[in-house]
Amino acid sequence: MLRFSVLFLLLVAAICPVRAGQSIYSRADVVATSEPVPLEDMANGWDGNYRSGELAFADASFILGLSADINIAELDLGRIRIEREQRAYYYMSFHKDTADFYRALELGNRLTGNKKLDLRVKQFDAVGLSTGYTSPEFLINDIHFQIGFDLAAYQVRHFQFGNIRGVAEFGDVESASAVIDYRYDEDKILDHQADVDQGRGMSFSADFLVAYQQWQGALRLRDLVNEFQWDNGAFTQGCVNIGGGAQARCQTDGAGEGVSGQGNIVEQIPVTANAKLTHLGADISVYGMRHDRYYRLGFEKGFKTELGRFALFLYHPRLFGASWQTDYFNLQIGADTLELSEARNIQLNMGVNWHW
């Protein structure tokens, strides 16, 4: 697939108008956060440093692309791009009681009180091909405007979507009862065996830029409209009760009741909004991001040097870092600690851009 993508991009580059400015680029974009435990423990077990939390989120993309200016008869018509993307997406939100319960379950500890089980998960791995367009700048009353969009088509590999709601009662951590609505290609809860074909998906994203004198504002809405579908996705709907006691969600003790099967499954993910306001003269920016219940606010100060632009940034919650950018390379890395194995927040952006 990668070989085909490279050949395809080179072919497009060969047939683009000679007078158009072109570039071939690759980049990696990663944002990841985990409130209850470090990111490493989120993947390998909650036996490390713990504090109560309500979400975990990761969105990572590796992109190979080609872009070209559109110039016809000396008229600037904007810029088009074609990109091949590998994407891994994960979002899990839960009640603080649910985090406490899972921590106790991992360590085999007894519960000191009843715990509410309320968890929602959205996860997939995908390969995609997208096309995009950015308009030329246009002027209205001394205010510069620019818009853009991207439309991506995905082939979706592994996926999990679902929610769990129930209760774990005081005492034995394995005394729990919950209602489950779970869609997947591989069952991580009850080990239901299913042969699921790869799914498909689409996502529409939009960009807006406004500039006036020394001020510039930018807004990106990723996955503004999106849909992911599997024709024979696996699902489990029902209730599991293991010594649930008086507050049990179902009556069958030591087992579950419900149905598992395969059928048409359609899912969506929340939009990710990124906003940035910059004073160009001072090279100072304020930044905001939101993805459902996850948000981030920050500040960045840039410095122009002979080696490119360097910048330092500080984001809430708990993220600090630095970046370096030239005409051909860029690198941005941030975390909440210098000991990356203990990091709960990480941001990484790096890329190479060859243009002519």
C-alpha positions as CSV (number, residue, x, y, z in Angstrom):
1,M,0.0,0.0,0.0
2,L,2.8,2.4,0.9
3,R,4.6,1.7,-2.4
4,F,1.4,2.3,-4.4
5,S,0.8,5.6,-2.5
6,V,4.3,6.9,-3.3
7,L,4.0,6.0,-7.0
8,F,0.6,7.6,-7.1
9,L,1.9,10.9,-5.6
10,L,4.8,11.0,-8.0
11,L,2.5,10.4,-10.9
12,V,0.3,13.3,-9.9
13,A,3.4,15.5,-9.4
14,A,4.5,14.6,-13.0
15,I,1.2,15.7,-14.6
16,C,0.7,18.9,-12.5
17,P,1.1,22.2,-14.4
18,V,4.8,23.1,-14.7
19,R,4.1,26.7,-13.6
20,A,2.6,25.6,-10.3
21,G,4.6,25.6,-7.1
22,Q,4.7,22.0,-5.8
23,S,5.8,20.2,-2.7
24,I,6.1,16.6,-1.5
25,Y,6.0,16.2,2.3
26,S,5.6,13.8,5.1
27,R,4.6,14.5,8.7
28,A,3.7,12.8,12.0
29,D,1.1,14.3,14.3
30,V,0.5,12.8,17.8
31,V,-1.5,14.1,20.7
32,A,-2.1,11.8,23.7
33,T,-3.4,12.2,27.2
34,S,-4.3,10.0,30.1
35,E,-5.7,11.4,33.3
36,P,-5.7,8.4,35.8
37,V,-2.3,6.8,34.9
38,P,0.8,7.5,32.7
39,L,0.3,6.7,29.0
40,E,2.5,3.7,29.3
41,D,0.4,2.2,32.1
42,M,-2.8,2.9,30.1
43,A,-1.5,0.5,27.5
44,N,0.2,-2.1,29.8
45,G,-1.8,-2.1,33.1
46,W,-2.8,0.3,35.8
47,D,-0.2,-0.7,38.4
48,G,1.9,2.5,38.3
49,N,1.3,6.0,39.7
50,Y,-2.5,6.6,40.0
51,R,-4.8,9.6,40.5
52,S,-8.5,9.7,39.8
53,G,-9.4,10.8,36.3
54,E,-12.2,10.8,33.7
55,L,-10.7,10.3,30.2
56,A,-7.9,9.0,28.0
57,F,-7.4,10.3,24.4
58,A,-5.0,9.7,21.6
59,D,-5.0,10.7,17.9
60,A,-1.9,9.9,15.9
61,S,-1.4,10.3,12.1
62,F,1.4,9.6,9.7
63,I,0.9,11.5,6.4
64,L,2.6,11.4,3.0
65,G,1.4,14.1,0.7
66,L,1.7,16.2,-2.4
67,S,0.5,19.8,-2.8
68,A,0.5,22.1,-5.8
69,D,-0.5,25.7,-6.5
70,I,-3.2,26.3,-9.1
71,N,-2.2,29.2,-11.5
72,I,-4.0,29.8,-14.7
73,A,-3.2,32.8,-16.9
74,E,-1.4,34.4,-13.9
75,L,-4.5,34.0,-11.8
76,D,-4.0,32.4,-8.4
77,L,-6.8,29.9,-7.8
78,G,-5.5,28.4,-4.5
79,R,-3.8,25.2,-3.6
80,I,-4.7,21.5,-3.9
81,R,-3.3,18.5,-2.0
82,I,-3.5,14.7,-2.0
83,E,-2.5,12.8,1.1
84,R,-2.1,9.2,2.2
85,E,-2.6,8.7,5.9
86,Q,-2.2,6.1,8.6
87,R,-4.3,6.9,11.6
88,A,-4.8,5.5,15.1
89,Y,-7.6,7.0,17.2
90,Y,-8.6,6.3,20.8
91,Y,-11.1,8.1,23.1
92,M,-12.3,6.7,26.4
93,S,-14.4,8.7,28.9
94,F,-15.5,7.3,32.2
95,H,-16.8,8.3,35.7
96,K,-14.1,8.7,38.4
97,D,-15.6,5.8,40.3
98,T,-15.0,3.6,37.2
99,A,-11.3,4.5,37.3
100,D,-11.2,3.7,41.0
101,F,-12.8,0.3,40.3
102,Y,-10.4,-0.6,37.5
103,R,-7.4,0.4,39.5
104,A,-8.6,-1.9,42.4
105,L,-9.3,-4.7,39.9
106,E,-5.8,-4.5,38.5
107,L,-4.2,-4.6,42.0
108,G,-6.7,-7.1,43.5
109,N,-7.8,-4.6,46.2
110,R,-11.1,-4.5,48.0
111,L,-13.5,-1.6,47.4
112,T,-14.1,0.8,50.2
113,G,-17.5,1.8,48.9
114,N,-19.9,1.3,46.0
115,K,-18.5,2.4,42.6
116,K,-20.5,3.6,39.6
117,L,-19.5,1.9,36.4
118,D,-19.9,4.3,33.5
119,L,-17.6,4.0,30.5
120,R,-17.7,5.0,26.8
121,V,-15.0,4.0,24.3
122,K,-14.3,4.9,20.6
123,Q,-11.3,3.4,18.9
124,F,-10.1,2.5,15.4
125,D,-7.0,2.0,13.2
126,A,-7.3,3.1,9.6
127,V,-5.5,3.8,6.3
128,G,-6.8,6.7,4.3
129,L,-6.5,8.7,1.1
130,S,-7.6,12.4,1.2
131,T,-7.9,15.3,-1.1
132,G,-7.9,18.9,0.0
133,Y,-8.1,22.5,-1.2
134,T,-7.0,25.9,0.2
135,S,-8.4,29.0,-1.4
136,P,-6.3,32.1,-2.2
137,E,-6.5,34.9,0.3
138,F,-9.3,37.3,-0.4
139,L,-9.7,40.8,1.0
140,I,-12.8,42.5,2.5
141,N,-12.4,45.9,4.1
142,D,-8.7,45.4,4.8
143,I,-9.4,42.0,6.4
144,H,-7.8,39.0,4.8
145,F,-9.8,35.7,4.6
146,Q,-8.8,32.2,3.6
147,I,-10.7,28.9,3.7
148,G,-9.8,25.3,3.1
149,F,-11.2,21.8,3.4
150,D,-10.1,18.1,3.3
151,L,-12.1,15.0,2.5
152,A,-10.7,11.7,3.6
153,A,-11.8,8.1,2.7
154,Y,-10.6,5.4,5.1
155,Q,-10.2,1.7,5.1
156,V,-10.8,0.8,8.8
157,R,-9.0,-2.1,10.4
158,H,-9.4,-2.8,14.1
159,F,-12.2,-1.0,16.0
160,Q,-14.1,-0.8,19.3
161,F,-17.1,1.3,20.1
162,G,-19.4,0.9,23.1
163,N,-20.5,1.8,26.6
164,I,-20.8,0.0,29.9
165,R,-23.1,1.1,32.7
166,G,-23.5,-0.6,36.1
167,V,-22.3,-0.8,39.6
168,A,-19.5,-2.5,41.7
169,E,-20.5,-2.9,45.3
170,F,-18.5,-2.5,48.5
171,G,-16.1,-5.3,49.3
172,D,-14.9,-7.8,46.7
173,V,-13.7,-6.0,43.6
174,E,-15.0,-8.8,41.4
175,S,-18.6,-8.3,42.6
176,A,-19.9,-6.2,39.7
177,S,-23.0,-5.9,37.4
178,A,-23.2,-3.9,34.2
179,V,-25.2,-3.4,31.1
180,I,-23.1,-3.7,27.9
181,D,-23.5,-2.2,24.4
182,Y,-20.4,-3.1,22.5
183,R,-19.3,-3.1,18.8
184,Y,-16.0,-4.5,17.7
185,D,-13.9,-6.6,15.4
186,E,-12.2,-8.4,18.3
187,D,-14.0,-8.9,21.6
188,K,-11.9,-7.6,24.5
189,I,-14.5,-8.2,27.2
190,L,-16.4,-11.5,26.8
191,D,-14.2,-13.2,24.1
192,H,-17.0,-13.6,21.5
193,Q,-15.4,-15.0,18.4
194,A,-16.2,-13.3,15.1
195,D,-14.8,-12.9,11.6
196,V,-15.2,-9.3,10.7
197,D,-14.3,-7.7,7.4
198,Q,-12.5,-4.3,7.2
199,G,-14.8,-1.3,7.4
200,R,-14.9,2.0,5.5
201,G,-15.2,5.6,6.6
202,M,-15.2,9.2,5.5
203,S,-14.3,12.4,7.2
204,F,-14.7,16.1,6.2
205,S,-12.5,18.7,7.9
206,A,-12.5,22.5,7.4
207,D,-10.0,25.4,8.0
208,F,-10.6,29.1,8.4
209,L,-8.1,31.9,8.6
210,V,-8.7,35.6,9.2
211,A,-5.9,38.3,9.3
212,Y,-6.1,42.0,10.1
213,Q,-2.9,44.1,10.3
214,Q,-0.7,42.3,12.8
215,W,-3.4,39.9,14.1
216,Q,-4.1,36.5,12.7
217,G,-6.8,34.0,13.8
218,A,-7.0,30.4,12.6
219,L,-9.6,27.7,13.2
220,R,-9.4,24.0,12.2
221,L,-12.4,21.6,12.6
222,R,-11.2,18.1,12.1
223,D,-13.7,15.3,11.5
224,L,-16.5,18.0,11.3
225,V,-18.6,15.5,9.5
226,N,-17.6,11.8,9.7
227,E,-19.0,8.3,9.5
228,F,-17.5,4.8,9.8
229,Q,-19.3,1.7,8.7
230,W,-18.9,-2.1,8.8
231,D,-21.2,-4.4,6.9
232,N,-20.7,-7.4,9.2
233,G,-19.3,-5.9,12.4
234,A,-19.6,-7.9,15.6
235,F,-21.7,-6.7,18.6
236,T,-22.7,-7.7,22.1
237,Q,-25.7,-6.3,23.9
238,G,-26.8,-7.5,27.3
239,C,-25.9,-7.7,31.0
240,V,-23.1,-9.3,32.9
241,N,-23.6,-10.0,36.6
242,I,-20.8,-11.4,38.9
243,G,-22.1,-11.2,42.5
244,G,-23.7,-7.9,41.8
245,G,-25.8,-8.0,45.0
246,A,-28.9,-5.8,45.7
247,Q,-28.0,-3.3,42.9
248,A,-27.4,-5.9,40.2
249,R,-28.4,-4.8,36.7
250,C,-29.5,-8.4,35.8
251,Q,-30.5,-11.5,37.7
252,T,-28.4,-14.3,36.3
253,D,-25.5,-14.7,38.8
254,G,-22.1,-15.6,37.6
255,A,-23.0,-15.2,33.9
256,G,-24.5,-12.9,31.4
257,E,-27.7,-12.5,29.5
258,G,-28.1,-10.9,26.1
259,V,-27.2,-11.4,22.5
260,S,-24.0,-11.4,20.4
261,G,-23.9,-11.4,16.6
262,Q,-22.9,-9.6,13.5
263,G,-24.5,-7.0,11.4
264,N,-24.4,-3.5,9.9
265,I,-22.7,-1.0,12.3
266,V,-22.4,2.8,11.8
267,E,-20.4,5.0,14.1
268,Q,-19.2,8.6,14.5
269,I,-16.4,10.3,16.5
270,P,-16.5,13.9,18.0
271,V,-15.1,16.8,16.1
272,T,-11.7,18.2,17.2
273,A,-11.6,22.0,17.2
274,N,-8.2,23.8,17.2
275,A,-8.1,27.6,17.5
276,K,-5.1,30.0,17.5
277,L,-4.8,33.7,17.8
278,T,-1.4,35.2,16.9
279,H,0.2,38.7,17.0
280,L,2.6,38.4,14.0
281,G,4.8,41.3,15.1
282,A,5.5,39.9,18.6
283,D,5.3,36.3,17.4
284,I,3.0,35.5,20.4
285,S,0.1,33.0,20.1
286,V,-2.7,31.8,22.4
287,Y,-4.1,28.4,21.6
288,G,-7.2,26.3,22.4
289,M,-8.2,22.8,21.6
290,R,-11.3,20.8,22.4
291,H,-12.3,17.2,21.6
292,D,-15.6,16.3,23.4
293,R,-14.7,16.5,27.1
294,Y,-11.0,16.9,26.5
295,Y,-9.7,20.5,26.2
296,R,-6.4,22.3,26.2
297,L,-5.4,26.0,26.5
298,G,-2.0,27.3,25.8
299,F,0.5,30.1,25.1
300,E,3.4,30.1,22.6
301,K,6.3,32.6,22.1
302,G,8.4,32.4,19.0
303,F,11.9,33.6,18.2
304,K,13.3,34.2,14.7
305,T,17.0,33.1,14.3
306,E,19.4,32.3,11.4
307,L,18.7,28.6,12.0
308,G,14.9,29.0,11.7
309,R,12.1,29.8,14.1
310,F,12.3,28.5,17.6
311,A,9.4,28.6,20.0
312,L,8.5,27.7,23.6
313,F,5.0,26.7,24.6
314,L,3.0,26.1,27.8
315,Y,-0.4,24.4,27.7
316,H,-3.0,23.6,30.4
317,P,-3.5,20.9,31.5
318,R,0.2,20.2,32.2
319,L,2.1,20.3,29.0
320,F,5.3,22.3,28.1
321,G,7.7,22.0,25.2
322,A,9.6,23.6,22.3
323,S,9.5,23.7,18.5
324,W,11.9,24.4,15.6
325,Q,10.7,25.2,12.1
326,T,12.5,26.0,8.8
327,D,11.4,26.0,5.2
328,Y,12.1,22.3,4.9
329,F,11.8,20.8,8.5
330,N,9.7,21.2,11.5
331,L,9.8,19.6,15.0
332,Q,7.5,20.2,18.0
333,I,7.6,18.1,21.1
334,G,6.0,18.6,24.4
335,A,5.1,16.6,27.6
336,D,4.2,17.1,31.2
337,T,7.5,15.6,32.5
338,L,11.0,15.0,31.3
339,E,10.6,11.3,32.3
340,L,8.6,10.2,29.3
341,S,7.7,6.8,30.8
342,E,5.7,8.7,33.4
343,A,4.2,11.2,31.0
344,R,0.4,11.7,31.0
345,N,0.3,14.3,28.2
346,I,2.4,14.2,25.0
347,Q,2.4,16.2,21.8
348,L,4.6,15.5,18.9
349,N,4.6,17.1,15.4
350,M,7.4,16.5,13.0
351,G,7.7,16.8,9.2
352,V,9.8,17.2,6.1
353,N,8.8,19.4,3.2
354,W,10.5,19.3,-0.2
355,H,9.2,22.1,-2.5
356,W,10.1,23.5,-5.8
